[in-house]
Amino acid sequence: MSEPDAKEFWNARFSTEEYIFGTKPNEYLRRASKFILPSARVLAVADGEGRNGVWLASGGHVVTSVDISSHAIEKAKRLAQKNAVNVDFQCSDIFSWDVPQKTFDVVVCIFIQFSDEEDRKKLHDIFMKCLKPGGRLILQGYEIGQLNYTSGGPGKAENLYTESLLREWFRDWRVLDLQVYEEVLDEGPKHQGMASLVGMVAQKI
């Protein structure tokens, strides 16, 4: 999907007063937050309406939240104001964003499921570029078994994760946590019901 098409798609999807993925943080991120040191600099990629970035900022972290949708960013700003936290919101496609070098302690990627093999390589380069040495990536996404469920996701096998894919993608990282599991999602109207999921924490070496 081209950048203009992606902007149009996501702006249309977020053009509602309702927070379509809810306002509470992703459950795997909440559990994996034990891997985040206090007062960390965190980059939340494709952060949508801000539920994860705002929650991280509420925990005392310095958060930069990037999303391609201006509609999502406006909703995220309202959520940050409601929670009395400061977040550096950047309205940009992550692939065209001017990525700061060796700046972040943690990168958070929650349900970024529209990346093909070529885009995954670009994301890997972005993670390597922006993370400090020893920095960590927290990733949550739909596993290939999600094809059996209707609780969210792209519905295409090539956009879903497997354990072997993640181990290959991050073969030059230290994997601190990697879980493939099923769980009932309750994350706004777009993520509801039983889902096949993967959660991973990996450290840049």
N, C-alpha and C positions, 0 to 999 in steps of 0.2 A: 504494500500500500504506500503510495507516495505521501510526502509530508502534507501537502494541501488536502488530500483525501482523508488522511488520518485526523487532521484538525477538524474537518467537517464532520467526520464520523463521531469523534469523541465529544465535540461541542453539542451535537444533536443528542447524544446519549446523556450528557450531563445537564441538559437544558430543562431542568425541573427543580422545584424547590426542595423536593425530597432528596435525601442523601441515599443514592441508589445502592451504595455498599455500606451504609450505616455510618455511625460516628464513633464506634468503639474500635480499638486496634485489632488487627489480625491476631488470632489466638496463637499461632505458631510464633509470631514476632514477640508476643507477650512472654511466652515461655523461653524463647531464645534470648531475651534481653539480659539474661545472666552472663552472656558473653560480651556485653557492652560495658566498658569501664565507665566510671562516673565522669560526667561533664565531657563526654566524647563529642567530636565533630562528626555529624552524621549526614549522609546524603540519602534522601528518599527518592528513588527513581520511579517515574510514572505514578506519582503519589495521589493522583485523582483529587478527590474532595478533601484530602488532608487528614483523614482519620489517623493514619500511622505517624505522619510527621508531627502533628499536633500532640499526639500522645507521647512521643519521644521528647518533644520540647517540654511537656509537662513534667517529665522525669529529670529535667535539669540538663538535657543535652542541647548542643548548639546545632540546629537543624537547617539544612537547605533542602527544599522540596521542589522537585522539577516535574512539570506535567505539560503536555502539549495543548491541553484544553483551557482556554481563557475562562470558560464557564465554570470548570472545575476549580480553577484557582480562586475565583471570586467566592465560591462556596467555602473553600478551604480557609480563606482569609476571615470569613465570618465565624468559622469554627474556632480559629485561633483566638479571635477577639473574645468569643464567648468563654474560652478557657483561660483567658488572660495570659497568653504566652506569645513570644516573638518567634516567628519562623521566616526565614529568607525564602520567599516564594519566587520561582523562576518559571515563566511561561515559555517553554521551548520543547521541541523534539529533542530527546536525549542525544540523538545521533548528530544533530547540528549544533548542540550547545557547546559553548567554549569551556571545555572541561578543565577545572583547575588541577594542576599537577601536585601529587603527593600531599594532598590537603586533608583528606578525611580519614578518620579512625575506623569508620563503619560505613558500608553501603547497604541499603535495605531495598530489596526488590521483591515486591509482593504481587503475585499473579500477573507477571509480565508474560503473557501467553501468545503474543502475536509475532514472535521472533522466529524466523526461519534460520537455517543453518548459517547463512551469510551474516544475518543480523546478530546471531549469537557470537560469532567471531568478533564483530564490532563491539558488542557489549563487553566481551572479555578484555579487549584492548582498553575500553573506557575504565573498567574496574581497576586494571593494572595501573593505568595512568593516574587516576585520582586518589587511590588509596596510599596512605603512608606505608612504609615497610612494616610488616606485621599487622597491617589493617585487616579487617574482617568483613566478609560478605554474609548477609542473612537473606536467604532466598526461600520463598514459599510459592508453590505452584501446583497445578493439576498434573497428576500422574496419568499414564496412558490408560489406566482403568477407568478414568473419568468418562470415556466413551460409553460406558454402561449407565451413566447418570445424567440427570438434567438440571443439576444444581449450579451450573455455570460453566464457563470455559468456551474455547473457540470451536470445539466439536471436530477438530482435525487432528489426526494422529501426529502429523509432523510438527505441530505446535505444542504437544504435550511432552512432559518429562518422563524419563525412566531413571532408575538408579545408575544403570550403566552409562547412559548419556551424560549424567552429571559428573560421574567419576572420570569420564574421558574429557569432558569440557574443562574440568578443574584438576587435571592430572598433575599440574605443576604447582598446586596449592596443598596446604595441609587441611584435610577435612576434619573438622572438630565434631560435627554432628551431621548425620544423614539418616532421615527416617522416611519410610514409605508406609502409609497408613490410610485407613478410612475413618472419617469423622463427619458428624453432622454439622454443616455450616449454618450459621445464623448471623449473616453479615449484610443486613439490608435486603431489599427485595430481589436483588440480582444474584445473591449468593445464599440460597436456601436449600437445605436438604442434605442427604447423604452424598459424600464426595470422596473421590480417590485422590490423595494428596501426597506431596513430597515436601519435606522441609530440610534445609541444609544450612550449616554454618561452615564457611571455609576461610582459611587465613592465608593471606598473601605471604609468600616466602621471599 
